[in-house]
Amino acid sequence: MRFMPRFDAFHGSVWVCLLVLTLWIAAPVYAEESGGYITAVHVIDRVIEVDGAAYKLSDQAEIVDGAAEDATQPTIIRITELNVGYYVQFTTSSNVIQSLRVFENGPPS
């Protein structure tokens, strides 16, 4: 039967594609932690500037009050509540903020 040799060749390439896909999905996304003072907030674009560098805020990012971290329920802050001069710690992936902690009174001790 001629069908079987072609199927075997196709079958092998499927396994290679599945292996590459699995490795791609399993590879960790590079995330960088940073901190600094907010120098500008662009609410409509969901962009904040920290020490002059602009970062896009992801739609899934939670903005949490860093001073209330010890509470059982973290205090969620809206982007409209961010002010210039607040200290923030954040995690970025490809220059997009994934998580943001806000400290109104400067960096944590």
Secondary structure, 3 states (H helix, E strand, C coil): CCHHHHHHHHHHHHHHHHHHHHHHHHCCCCCEEEEEEEEEEECCCCEEEECCEEEEEEEEEEEEEHHHCCCCCCCECCHHHCCCCCEEEEEEECCEEEEEEEECCCCCC
